[in-house]
Amino acid sequence: MIKFTKAIATGNDFIIVDNRGLVLKNNIGQLAKRLCDRIYGIGADGLLLVEKSKQADFKMRVFNPDGSEAEMCGNGLRCIALYAKAKRVALADMRIETRAGMIKASMKNDEIKVKLTDPKDIQWNLCVMIQGCPYKVSLANTGVPHVIHFVDDIENIDVKEIGAEMRYHSEFSPAGANVDFVKIVNQGKNKIKVRTYERGVEDETLACGTGAVASAIISAEAEKLTSPVTVETRSKELLKVYFELIEGNFMNVYLEGKARLVYEGTIKI
């Protein structure tokens, strides 16, 4: 039996397990597939493990519902920061080790703000063929790789079908990428809407933190938005993305939004 906590941030839900005692050692990917299954398991967009770190307050490991281990997860970071504070693993200001790098997180009231690694591998205005049609996209790695495509009708775009084809496109092989469909809602108020097809979940999710960040910085450059950019997710909840643009480089990038711990339980493994 293991203890777990269910947490949610902007519509992304996660299973959190304290693994500092290395209760989980082997076949964690297979366990993640079982636990994240919404019919036969607990159901979640990912499994988050809290582990010991020599460099930070703790280490976060992220496993997708398909069993793959991700570099990091923006909304997962906010959930695990809230969990760490509640369980006295860390104070309100903390450092979290991830495969993507060191992350700082802070809490004020019910808002959780995480400082992400600086975006990298940015590419602009690529053309990819999907279902025989050309799609103009841009790329940004905000801890994990994202493909950004601007749309006029974000409500009726087929996120699952087009997103799946883009995610596996040879242009982004072998690892593939998450796919974000973005609409500029109000340029003057720096607001965008985003829908995301998530790699590892292999479906549209209600939100994606790193996708919100990637969409915000690509929108800032392409549509001249300024920090902070407000991002409306599929769950209708809002995220804020802060950044500095210095000599053409995006730096000091923060993701801010609410998260909550939903319930605790035990499950036989």
C-alpha positions as MATLAB code, in Angstrom:
seq = 'MIKFTKAIATGNDFIIVDNRGLVLKNNIGQLAKRLCDRIYGIGADGLLLVEKSKQADFKMRVFNPDGSEAEMCGNGLRCIALYAKAKRVALADMRIETRAGMIKASMKNDEIKVKLTDPKDIQWNLCVMIQGCPYKVSLANTGVPHVIHFVDDIENIDVKEIGAEMRYHSEFSPAGANVDFVKIVNQGKNKIKVRTYERGVEDETLACGTGAVASAIISAEAEKLTSPVTVETRSKELLKVYFELIEGNFMNVYLEGKARLVYEGTIKI';
ca = [
       0.000    0.000    0.000;
       1.166    3.528   -0.692;
      -0.228    6.852    0.442;
      -1.016    9.455   -2.196;
      -2.453   12.941   -2.506;
      -4.615   14.099   -5.409;
      -3.952   17.683   -6.493;
      -5.229   19.949   -9.249;
      -3.982   23.136  -10.909;
      -5.941   24.942  -13.615;
      -7.683   21.713  -14.610;
      -4.534   19.534  -14.657;
      -4.832   16.802  -12.017;
      -1.973   14.845  -10.494;
      -1.237   12.004   -8.103;
       1.530   12.961   -5.666;
       3.547   10.371   -3.742;
       6.231   11.079   -1.136;
       9.040    8.846   -2.367;
      11.847   10.211   -0.194;
      12.094    6.768    1.395;
      12.306    5.190   -2.092;
       9.203    3.084   -1.545;
       8.890    3.131   -5.336;
      12.080    1.939   -7.039;
      11.279   -0.299   -9.984;
       8.784   -0.192  -12.857;
       7.541    3.273  -11.895;
       6.438    3.938  -15.476;
       4.160    0.899  -15.437;
       2.774    1.983  -12.073;
       2.099    5.465  -13.455;
       0.112    3.975  -16.347;
      -2.024    2.019  -13.893;
      -2.550    4.814  -11.374;
      -3.325    7.477  -13.997;
      -5.934    5.307  -15.739;
      -9.283    7.044  -15.237;
     -11.284    3.804  -15.262;
      -9.103    1.212  -13.556;
      -6.878    3.514  -11.485;
      -7.095    6.763   -9.552;
      -7.114    8.844  -12.721;
      -4.775   11.763  -13.423;
      -2.751   13.669  -16.006;
       0.439   12.481  -14.326;
       2.214   10.928  -11.352;
       4.505   13.236   -9.359;
       7.141   11.882   -6.980;
       8.788   13.834   -4.168;
      12.346   12.543   -3.708;
      15.435   13.633   -1.786;
      17.822   16.116   -3.371;
      21.338   17.204   -2.454;
      20.917   20.464   -4.372;
      17.398   21.598   -3.509;
      14.626   21.207   -0.937;
      13.495   18.142   -2.872;
      13.481   16.556   -6.310;
      10.366   16.242   -8.468;
       9.972   13.357  -10.907;
       7.124   13.427  -13.429;
       5.592   10.363  -15.085;
       3.024   10.678  -17.866;
      -0.077    8.453  -18.174;
       1.699    6.494  -20.931;
       4.490    5.612  -18.479;
       7.148    7.904  -19.936;
       9.149   10.168  -17.632;
       8.967   13.876  -18.488;
      11.600   16.525  -17.895;
       9.200   18.643  -15.851;
       5.622   19.943  -15.742;
       4.569   23.536  -15.101;
       1.231   22.893  -13.421;
       2.690   19.846  -11.699;
       5.331   22.125  -10.183;
       2.665   24.331   -8.652;
       0.833   21.302   -7.242;
       3.957   19.731   -5.781;
       5.049   23.063   -4.278;
       1.696   23.339   -2.500;
       2.029   19.739   -1.322;
       5.592   20.297   -0.080;
       4.521   23.321    1.949;
       1.505   21.494    3.413;
       3.590   18.433    4.349;
       6.470   20.554    5.712;
       8.885   19.225    3.139;
       9.782   22.847    2.359;
       8.955   26.404    3.362;
       6.875   28.843    1.298;
       9.945   29.763   -0.765;
      11.594   26.618   -2.105;
      13.954   25.143   -4.658;
      12.905   22.092   -6.665;
      15.261   19.880   -8.649;
      13.884   18.626  -11.984;
      15.315   16.920  -15.054;
      14.930   20.268  -16.855;
      16.931   22.162  -14.232;
      16.514   23.924  -10.899;
      13.147   25.577  -10.266;
      12.249   28.200   -7.662;
       8.716   28.332   -6.274;
       6.979   30.715   -3.894;
       3.508   31.013   -2.401;
       1.409   33.989   -1.420;
      -2.113   33.254   -0.207;
      -3.534   30.793   -2.764;
      -1.289   31.890   -5.637;
       1.750   29.776   -6.488;
       4.490   31.264   -8.633;
       7.293   29.201  -10.162;
      10.398   30.489  -11.900;
      11.036   28.250  -14.882;
      14.227   27.634  -16.790;
      14.802   30.137  -19.596;
      13.134   29.086  -22.879;
      15.451   27.531  -25.446;
      15.432   26.041  -28.953;
      13.046   28.746  -30.195;
      12.285   28.547  -33.910;
       9.932   30.821  -35.806;
       7.498   30.336  -38.669;
       8.157   26.771  -39.753;
       5.780   25.177  -42.246;
       4.569   21.629  -41.652;
       2.097   19.661  -43.754;
      -0.824   18.173  -41.829;
      -3.559   16.286  -43.690;
      -2.267   17.800  -46.922;
      -2.523   21.381  -45.653;
       0.317   23.740  -44.669;
       0.423   24.881  -41.042;
       2.677   27.710  -39.880;
       4.117   26.914  -36.455;
       6.794   28.105  -34.057;
       8.743   26.075  -31.494;
       9.841   26.725  -27.919;
      11.248   24.498  -25.215;
      10.013   25.739  -21.830;
      11.256   22.699  -19.950;
       9.595   20.418  -22.477;
       9.194   21.035  -26.245;
       6.107   22.835  -27.567;
       4.774   23.554  -31.052;
       2.705   26.755  -31.270;
       0.058   27.342  -33.951;
      -2.115   30.475  -34.060;
      -5.796   30.013  -34.945;
      -8.810   32.273  -35.467;
     -11.469   29.775  -34.349;
     -10.051   28.123  -31.257;
     -13.374   26.649  -30.133;
     -13.868   24.480  -33.215;
     -10.322   23.384  -34.014;
      -9.923   19.590  -33.830;
      -7.226   19.591  -31.169;
      -7.062   15.820  -30.782;
      -6.778   14.903  -34.469;
      -4.553   17.741  -35.667;
      -2.578   17.789  -32.419;
      -1.807   14.076  -32.657;
      -0.522   14.398  -36.226;
       1.617   17.405  -35.321;
       2.924   15.753  -32.167;
       4.290   12.819  -34.206;
       5.400   14.872  -37.236;
       8.855   13.964  -38.553;
       9.928   17.597  -38.099;
       9.802   17.070  -34.328;
      11.110   13.502  -34.136;
      12.298   11.467  -32.403;
      10.968   12.838  -29.093;
       7.914   14.588  -30.513;
       6.378   17.684  -28.941;
       3.348   19.062  -27.182;
       1.072   21.095  -29.446;
      -0.572   24.385  -28.441;
      -3.321   26.109  -30.411;
      -3.391   29.819  -29.577;
      -5.813   32.675  -30.169;
      -5.053   36.305  -29.350;
      -8.116   37.393  -27.354;
      -7.180   40.964  -26.515;
      -3.884   42.346  -27.738;
      -4.181   45.528  -25.677;
      -4.759   43.563  -22.485;
      -2.157   40.895  -23.316;
      -4.625   38.020  -23.129;
      -4.599   34.756  -25.077;
      -6.581   31.511  -25.145;
      -4.729   28.215  -25.377;
      -5.751   24.622  -26.036;
      -3.092   21.930  -25.699;
      -2.534   18.413  -26.990;
      -0.131   16.887  -24.468;
       2.613   14.463  -25.306;
       2.478   11.509  -22.921;
      -1.207   12.076  -22.180;
      -1.888   11.746  -25.933;
      -5.021   13.849  -25.726;
      -6.190   17.385  -25.067;
      -5.883   18.413  -21.427;
      -7.727   21.148  -19.569;
      -4.482   23.092  -19.176;
      -0.719   22.871  -19.574;
       1.626   25.133  -17.625;
       4.666   24.863  -19.881;
       2.311   25.217  -22.860;
       0.905   28.432  -21.404;
       4.445   29.769  -21.037;
       5.493   28.728  -24.547;
       2.320   30.244  -26.017;
       2.826   33.491  -24.100;
       6.418   34.063  -25.192;
       5.744   33.168  -28.827;
       2.730   35.521  -28.747;
       4.875   38.239  -27.183;
       7.296   38.128  -30.091;
       4.785   37.508  -32.887;
       1.979   39.781  -31.691;
       3.931   42.275  -29.548;
       2.313   41.311  -26.253;
       4.003   42.436  -23.056;
       4.505   40.873  -19.641;
       2.466   39.661  -17.869;
       0.422   37.701  -20.403;
      -2.886   36.303  -19.145;
      -3.598   32.814  -20.463;
      -7.127   31.397  -20.498;
      -6.991   27.606  -20.439;
      -9.551   25.055  -21.604;
     -10.764   24.810  -17.992;
     -11.553   28.567  -18.206;
      -9.146   29.194  -15.341;
      -6.443   31.805  -15.811;
      -2.668   31.646  -15.610;
      -0.237   34.548  -15.704;
       3.124   34.381  -17.447;
       5.823   36.904  -16.546;
       9.038   37.391  -18.497;
      11.758   39.795  -19.546;
      12.855   40.157  -23.156;
      16.526   41.129  -23.133;
      18.411   41.503  -26.421;
      16.064   39.076  -28.133;
      16.222   36.486  -25.348;
      13.404   35.582  -22.980;
      14.614   35.466  -19.385;
      13.277   35.422  -15.821;
      10.159   33.519  -16.838;
       7.514   32.884  -14.184;
       4.235   30.953  -14.211;
       1.595   31.952  -11.664;
      -1.784   30.500  -10.775;
      -3.861   28.674   -8.209;
      -3.604   25.031   -7.132;
      -5.302   22.920   -4.490;
      -4.953   19.596   -2.739;
      -8.172   17.662   -3.327;
      -7.955   14.502   -1.209;
      -5.638   11.883    0.258;
      -5.856    8.114    0.074;
      -4.042    4.793   -0.018;
      -3.879    2.290   -2.840;
      -2.537   -1.225   -3.137;
       0.347   -1.582   -5.586;
];
